[in-house]
Amino acid sequence: MRRVLKLSLISTLAVASLAFGLAPVSAEAQQRRPGQGQGQGQTAGQQGEEGSARARRPRFAPLRRVEAAGPCPYVKILYDAARYVEMPDDRVAAASAGFTGEIEGLSSICRYQGDDPITVDMRVLFNLGRGPQAQTDGRTYRYWVAVTERNAAVLAKTYFDLPVAFEGRDRTSVTQEQTIIIPRATATTSGDNFEILIGFDVTPAMVEMNRTGSRFRINAGAAPVTPPAE
C-alpha cells in the first residue's frame, strides 16, 4: 500500500506541502554503483574484483522515461550515508560486523507542466547483509529522504523504516519506489532549483568510515607472512 507523508515548507521556491509516497518492492535486482564519490579508498585490485562481480549481476531496471516541461531535480545518494555497517566492538574487521547495508542503485524521473508541482518518481536499490555479530535473522534499517534548495537549505527531510528478513541467508536485496511531490512558487520555477538526497540513518562512526572509504579486508590485523630463507 502506498503511504503518503506531508510536510510543510518555508521557501521562496516551493510553497504549500511536500509529499512523499512509499511503495516497497522486494527484488534481487542490481545496478552499477552510481559515480558520486564511490570507489574512494579502494585499490585497483579491489575495484577490478568488484567490477567483475557487478558484471555477473542482473541489471537494475530503470524507470520509464516521462516528458517534463523543464529540467528535473538533482537526485543523489549522500556518500557519507551511503553505507551502514554495525561494529558492536568498534573494530573495523569483517569478523566484527553486525548488520550491514549499502544503497547500491538509484534511478529517477520527473514530470511537470505549467504551474503543476514537480512529481519525482524514484527507485532505490538496497543491498543488505548479516555479519558474524548479527544476533537475529531480521533487521529494521532506517533511512531518510531530503529535499533541498540546490546547494542551500534543507526544505524537508523524512525517515523511513525498512524491515528486512534474511531467512537464513547472509545477504539480500530490496528495491523501494517513492514518489516525491515538490510544489512550486511560480510556473517559472524549474526542477534544477532542487536536490533530492537519500542516505541511511548512520552514527558518527559510520560517517567517518564512509568518508575514509574504508573496506573490509579478510586478512586485516594478521601478521605478515615471512618467506622461507633460500
Secondary structure, 3 states (H helix, E strand, C coil): CCEEEEEECCCCCCCCEEEEEEEEEECCCCCCCCCCCCCCCCCHHHHHHHHHHHHCCCCCCCCCCCCCCCCCCEEEECHHHCEEECCCCCCCCHHHCCEEEEEEEEEEEEECCCCCCEEEEEEEEEEEEECCCCCCCEEEEEEEEEEEECCCCEEEEEEEEEEEECCCCCEEEEEEEEEEEECCCCCCCCHHHEEEEEEECCCHHHHHHHHHCCCCCCCCCCCCCCCCCC
